[in-house]
């Protein structure tokens, strides 16, 4: 084909879908497999994000479309303000805010129920080099969380960054068995919410 030849075009049929990115690896693993095989590496997969002012129904739709159960809350990349999970959308936190403010669920926005950065738990990326899938499961169980972040510490030419996500659902898919967690309150505020 000559470099000056234009490519043929055509009209797109109504109802044509957008291609969706594939989920990270779903290769089967065992408890002894290297931990790195089950994390979502944000150096290879684009992080799913949402703005803090996004309504909860819109955030839920974003999760569905992107095939995730957690979104990074971002106003100005590359910094992020927190996380919102599927549990945040339908759990005790949003019910508390609905009752407190006497508003409907769909009137709330992500900022109303997200978990802020300062309350997030992370593991060190370098610690994953010698860790197994069993170690990750033990960590999720210890914190009673569905997700943990993986932090890559600052180097001589780069600042600290969230390098990956450990997801209970991802590990379950690859391991082929459920992981049972007990929810653990990590602050007096969470204990108070659980008791009210």
Secondary structure, DSSP 8 states (H G I E B T S, - for coil): --TT---------TT--------S------TTSBGGGTSEETTTS---EE-TT-BHHHHHHHHHHHT-SEEEE-SSTT---EEEEHHHHHSHHHHHHHHHHT--GGG-BHHHH-EEGGG--EEEGGGGGG-BHHHHHHHHHHHT-SEEEEEE---SSS--EEEEEEEHHHHHHHHTS---------SHHHHHHHH-
